[in-house]
């Protein structure tokens, strides 16, 4: 089994990366993802990781 975060960070499509994480965590609504993820998905892995981290933090706050 591959690491879900690694798989999402490697993904060239932001929507697909979000779906990978949402499916793995059982997140049903994409409201936080739509708000946090940019329309342009960066090519830099560090930028992608930071975006995913910010999104997951916002998701936690949204669900709390």
LINLINNOR-V362400 format. One line per field, one symbol per residue. ss: DSSP state (H for helix, E for strand, - for the rest). psi: psi as a letter, one per 40 degrees, with the letter a starting at -180 (. if undefined). A space follows every 50 residues. Layout:
# LINLINNOR-V362400
ss->???
psi->???
This chain:
# LINLINNOR-V362400
ss->---HHHHHHH---HHHHHHHHHHHH-----HHHHHH--------HHHHHH HHHHHHHHHHHHH-
psi->hihdddddddhehdddddddddddefhdifddddddhidhhidhdddddd dddddddddddde.
